[in-house]
Amino acid sequence: MQIRELLELILLASIWGASFIFTRTATPEFGPISLITLRAGLASLILLPFVCNRIAIRQLTRHWRGILVVGLTNTAIPFCLFSYSLLHIGAGYASVMNATAPMFGGLIGWLWLKQRLSGFAMLGLLIGFMGVSVLSVAQADAFDPLSILPTLATLAATALYGYAGCFTKEFLSEVKPMALAAGSLFAATICLLPLNIWFMPDTLPSAKSWGDAIALGVLCTALAYLMYFRLIANVGPSNALTVAYLIPAFGIMWGIILLNETFTPLMWLGVILVISGVLLVTGVAKGLAGKRRLKSKPAQ
């Protein structure tokens, strides 16, 4: 990976980390349903022109049912769950919980697709979920016991992310990533629009909340997706996916800088356990250890 791609990766992580800030500040005035409808709608309007070609349109029409499932499980429902949870928990805390998605992906792949889990991955699941338990206890101590329900909402959201990843791998592998992104965002918007009629805010949100919502849709979704797929094309999927490990760091940083959020020592312990678990489940830790062993071998 070249310096330019590395900087793009860091910038993308900072943008996605900021999405938790924008969601937390805009949700109180918009409400979860209206905010996510606006976010998905703006992003789909920007991305759809990029897939206006014969191949993409054929894929979208052929696989519309599967794309609808992905739109619900990877966008509409989890985005709304995170938006709801951010009414009650910190943005940095939510960004760490978001990092559990690869663990759920590994667990669901093992249960559903019969994918093999190595000893490292099983250990990672155990450590990761220990981290979630520690974070949940720390969150309840720092705020109130009612924050357990928003924590469960974030776990439900990341479990849906894991399911959507497995579903895509099993049924939509031939659909181009950009077509899948644009199509699933559009499907999510269509599904949320009827609900939005019932959950529209009673008063017009402030200019600041509108700015946060637009930034969430344009910057943190549409532009971020374009950057992400550019990275996939330039450095490959495995390298591009490492952005997931950087997002919690930026989510925590933005939360501390912009929202004056604080992390207790118990929360930091939970963060370390969750990230360690994710690195083990995804095989990143094992790969890094293997590279270190190779470098340490004396030349023959």
C-alpha positions as CSV (number, residue, x, y, z in Angstrom):
1,M,0.0,0.0,0.0
2,Q,1.4,3.4,-1.0
3,I,1.5,6.5,1.2
4,R,-1.4,8.0,-0.8
5,E,-3.6,5.0,-0.3
6,L,-2.7,4.8,3.4
7,L,-3.7,8.5,3.8
8,E,-7.0,7.8,2.0
9,L,-7.6,4.9,4.3
10,I,-7.0,7.0,7.4
11,L,-9.2,9.8,6.0
12,L,-12.0,7.3,5.3
13,A,-11.8,6.0,8.9
14,S,-12.0,9.5,10.2
15,I,-15.1,10.2,8.1
16,W,-16.8,7.0,9.2
17,G,-15.8,7.7,12.8
18,A,-17.4,11.1,12.5
19,S,-20.7,9.5,11.4
20,F,-21.3,8.6,15.1
21,I,-20.9,12.2,16.0
22,F,-23.3,13.5,13.4
23,T,-25.8,10.8,14.3
24,R,-25.7,11.6,18.0
25,T,-26.2,15.3,17.4
26,A,-28.9,15.1,14.8
27,T,-31.0,12.2,16.1
28,P,-32.6,14.2,19.0
29,E,-34.3,16.6,16.6
30,F,-35.0,14.3,13.6
31,G,-35.7,11.1,15.4
32,P,-34.0,7.8,14.3
33,I,-36.4,6.9,11.4
34,S,-36.4,10.4,9.8
35,L,-32.7,10.8,10.1
36,I,-31.8,7.5,8.5
37,T,-34.4,7.9,5.8
38,L,-32.7,11.2,4.9
39,R,-29.2,9.7,5.2
40,A,-30.0,6.7,2.9
41,G,-32.0,8.8,0.5
42,L,-29.3,11.4,0.0
43,A,-26.6,8.8,-0.4
44,S,-28.6,6.7,-2.9
45,L,-29.4,9.8,-5.0
46,I,-25.7,10.5,-5.3
47,L,-24.6,6.9,-5.9
48,L,-27.3,5.8,-8.4
49,P,-25.8,7.7,-11.3
50,F,-22.6,5.7,-10.9
51,V,-24.5,2.5,-11.7
52,C,-26.5,3.7,-14.7
53,N,-25.0,1.2,-17.1
54,R,-26.4,-1.9,-18.7
55,I,-24.5,-4.4,-16.6
56,A,-25.3,-2.8,-13.3
57,I,-29.0,-2.3,-14.2
58,R,-29.2,-6.0,-15.3
59,Q,-27.7,-7.1,-12.0
60,L,-30.0,-4.8,-9.9
61,T,-33.2,-6.1,-11.7
62,R,-32.1,-9.8,-11.5
63,H,-31.2,-9.7,-7.9
64,W,-33.6,-7.1,-6.5
65,R,-35.0,-9.4,-3.8
66,G,-31.5,-10.1,-2.4
67,I,-30.6,-6.5,-2.6
68,L,-33.8,-5.6,-0.7
69,V,-32.7,-8.0,2.0
70,V,-29.3,-6.4,2.2
71,G,-30.9,-2.9,2.2
72,L,-32.9,-3.9,5.3
73,T,-30.2,-5.8,7.2
74,N,-27.2,-3.7,6.3
75,T,-28.7,-0.2,6.2
76,A,-32.3,0.4,7.2
77,I,-32.6,-1.6,10.4
78,P,-29.0,-1.3,11.8
79,F,-28.7,2.4,11.0
80,C,-32.0,3.1,12.9
81,L,-30.8,0.9,15.8
82,F,-27.6,2.8,16.1
83,S,-29.4,6.1,15.7
84,Y,-31.7,5.1,18.6
85,S,-28.8,3.9,20.8
86,L,-26.9,7.2,20.3
87,L,-29.8,9.0,22.1
88,H,-28.5,7.3,25.2
89,I,-24.8,6.3,24.8
90,G,-21.7,8.0,23.7
91,A,-20.5,8.2,20.1
92,G,-17.1,6.7,21.0
93,Y,-18.7,3.9,22.9
94,A,-21.0,3.2,19.9
95,S,-18.1,3.2,17.5
96,V,-16.4,0.5,19.5
97,M,-19.6,-1.6,19.5
98,N,-19.7,-1.2,15.8
99,A,-16.4,-3.0,15.6
100,T,-18.0,-6.2,16.8
101,A,-19.6,-6.7,13.3
102,P,-16.7,-9.0,12.1
103,M,-17.1,-11.2,15.1
104,F,-20.8,-11.7,14.4
105,G,-19.9,-12.3,10.7
106,G,-17.5,-15.0,11.8
107,L,-20.0,-16.6,14.2
108,I,-22.9,-16.5,11.7
109,G,-20.7,-17.8,8.9
110,W,-19.7,-20.7,11.2
111,L,-23.4,-21.5,12.1
112,W,-25.0,-20.9,8.7
113,L,-22.4,-21.3,6.0
114,K,-20.5,-24.0,7.9
115,Q,-17.3,-22.0,7.6
116,R,-14.4,-23.3,9.7
117,L,-13.4,-21.3,12.7
118,S,-9.8,-21.6,13.8
119,G,-8.7,-21.8,17.4
120,F,-7.6,-18.1,17.1
121,A,-11.0,-17.2,15.9
122,M,-12.8,-19.0,18.7
123,L,-10.5,-17.4,21.2
124,G,-11.2,-14.0,19.6
125,L,-15.0,-14.5,19.9
126,L,-14.6,-15.3,23.6
127,I,-12.3,-12.3,24.2
128,G,-14.5,-9.9,22.1
129,F,-17.7,-10.8,23.9
130,M,-15.9,-10.5,27.2
131,G,-15.0,-7.0,26.1
132,V,-18.7,-6.2,25.2
133,S,-19.7,-7.4,28.7
134,V,-17.1,-5.2,30.3
135,L,-18.2,-2.2,28.2
136,S,-21.8,-2.8,29.1
137,V,-21.0,-2.9,32.8
138,A,-18.8,0.2,32.5
139,Q,-21.5,2.0,30.5
140,A,-24.2,1.2,33.1
141,D,-21.8,2.5,35.9
142,A,-21.0,5.7,34.0
143,F,-24.6,6.5,33.0
144,D,-27.5,4.4,34.2
145,P,-28.8,0.9,33.9
146,L,-31.2,1.9,31.2
147,S,-28.2,2.2,28.8
148,I,-28.2,-1.6,28.7
149,L,-31.1,-1.5,26.2
150,P,-29.3,0.8,23.7
151,T,-26.2,-1.4,24.1
152,L,-28.3,-4.4,23.1
153,A,-29.6,-2.4,20.1
154,T,-26.0,-1.8,18.9
155,L,-25.3,-5.5,19.2
156,A,-28.5,-6.3,17.2
157,A,-27.3,-3.9,14.6
158,T,-23.8,-5.4,14.3
159,A,-25.3,-8.9,14.2
160,L,-27.4,-7.8,11.2
161,Y,-24.2,-6.4,9.6
162,G,-22.7,-9.9,10.1
163,Y,-25.7,-11.6,8.6
164,A,-25.8,-9.2,5.6
165,G,-22.1,-9.9,4.9
166,C,-22.8,-13.7,4.9
167,F,-25.9,-13.3,2.8
168,T,-24.1,-11.2,0.3
169,K,-21.3,-13.8,0.0
170,E,-23.8,-16.6,-0.4
171,F,-26.3,-15.1,-2.8
172,L,-25.0,-11.8,-4.3
173,S,-21.3,-12.5,-5.0
174,E,-21.8,-11.7,-8.7
175,V,-23.3,-8.3,-8.1
176,K,-20.7,-5.5,-8.5
177,P,-20.0,-3.8,-5.1
178,M,-21.0,-0.3,-6.3
179,A,-24.3,-1.6,-7.7
180,L,-25.0,-3.4,-4.4
181,A,-24.2,-0.3,-2.4
182,A,-26.4,2.0,-4.4
183,G,-29.2,-0.5,-4.8
184,S,-29.3,-1.5,-1.1
185,L,-29.3,2.2,-0.1
186,F,-32.2,2.9,-2.5
187,A,-34.0,-0.2,-1.2
188,A,-33.5,1.0,2.4
189,T,-34.9,4.4,1.5
190,I,-38.0,2.9,-0.1
191,C,-38.7,0.7,2.9
192,L,-38.2,3.6,5.4
193,L,-40.3,6.2,3.6
194,P,-43.7,4.8,4.7
195,L,-42.5,4.7,8.3
196,N,-41.1,8.2,8.1
197,I,-44.6,9.5,7.5
198,W,-45.5,8.3,11.1
199,F,-42.2,9.3,12.7
200,M,-41.6,12.8,11.2
201,P,-40.4,15.3,13.9
202,D,-43.1,17.5,15.3
203,T,-41.0,20.6,14.9
204,L,-38.7,21.6,12.1
205,P,-35.1,20.6,13.0
206,S,-32.6,23.4,13.5
207,A,-30.1,24.5,10.8
208,K,-27.3,22.7,12.7
209,S,-29.2,19.4,12.8
210,W,-29.9,19.7,9.0
211,G,-26.2,20.3,8.4
212,D,-25.3,17.2,10.5
213,A,-27.9,15.1,8.6
214,I,-26.7,16.3,5.2
215,A,-23.1,15.6,6.2
216,L,-24.1,12.2,7.4
217,G,-25.7,11.3,4.0
218,V,-23.4,13.1,1.6
219,L,-20.0,12.9,3.4
220,C,-20.2,9.8,5.7
221,T,-22.3,7.6,3.3
222,A,-22.1,8.6,-0.4
223,L,-18.5,10.0,-0.5
224,A,-17.3,7.4,2.0
225,Y,-18.7,4.6,-0.2
226,L,-17.0,6.1,-3.2
227,M,-13.7,6.3,-1.4
228,Y,-14.1,2.8,0.0
229,F,-14.7,1.2,-3.5
230,R,-11.8,3.3,-4.9
231,L,-9.6,1.7,-2.2
232,I,-10.9,-1.8,-3.0
233,A,-9.9,-1.2,-6.7
234,N,-6.5,0.2,-5.8
235,V,-5.3,-1.9,-2.9
236,G,-7.6,-4.9,-2.8
237,P,-10.5,-5.9,-0.5
238,S,-8.4,-7.2,2.4
239,N,-6.4,-4.0,2.7
240,A,-9.5,-1.8,2.3
241,L,-11.3,-3.7,5.1
242,T,-8.6,-2.7,7.6
243,V,-10.5,0.6,7.8
244,A,-12.8,-1.2,10.3
245,Y,-10.0,-1.4,12.8
246,L,-9.3,2.4,12.6
247,I,-13.0,3.6,13.0
248,P,-13.2,3.1,16.8
249,A,-10.1,5.1,17.3
250,F,-11.5,8.0,15.4
251,G,-15.0,7.6,16.9
252,I,-13.4,7.8,20.4
253,M,-11.2,10.7,19.4
254,W,-14.1,12.8,17.9
255,G,-16.3,12.0,20.9
256,I,-13.7,13.3,23.3
257,I,-12.8,16.4,21.2
258,L,-16.2,17.4,20.0
259,L,-18.6,16.1,22.6
260,N,-16.4,16.1,25.7
261,E,-17.1,12.4,26.2
262,T,-15.0,10.6,28.8
263,F,-13.8,7.0,29.0
264,T,-13.3,5.3,32.4
265,P,-10.4,2.8,32.9
266,L,-13.0,0.0,32.8
267,M,-14.2,1.3,29.4
268,W,-10.7,1.3,28.1
269,L,-10.3,-2.3,29.2
270,G,-13.5,-3.2,27.3
271,V,-12.2,-1.3,24.2
272,I,-8.9,-3.3,24.3
273,L,-10.7,-6.6,24.6
274,V,-13.1,-5.9,21.8
275,I,-10.4,-4.8,19.3
276,S,-8.2,-7.8,20.3
277,G,-11.2,-10.1,19.7
278,V,-11.9,-8.6,16.3
279,L,-8.2,-8.9,15.3
280,L,-8.2,-12.6,16.3
281,V,-11.5,-13.4,14.6
282,T,-10.5,-11.8,11.3
283,G,-7.1,-13.4,11.3
284,V,-5.3,-10.1,11.3
285,A,-3.4,-10.8,14.6
286,K,-2.3,-14.2,13.3
287,G,-1.1,-12.7,10.0
288,L,0.9,-10.0,11.8
289,A,2.4,-12.6,14.1
290,G,3.4,-14.7,11.1
291,K,5.0,-11.7,9.3
292,R,7.0,-10.9,12.5
293,R,8.3,-14.5,12.7
294,L,9.4,-14.4,9.0
295,K,11.2,-11.1,9.6
296,S,13.0,-12.5,12.7
297,K,14.3,-15.6,10.9
298,P,18.1,-15.3,10.1
299,A,19.1,-15.2,6.4
300,Q,20.3,-18.5,5.1
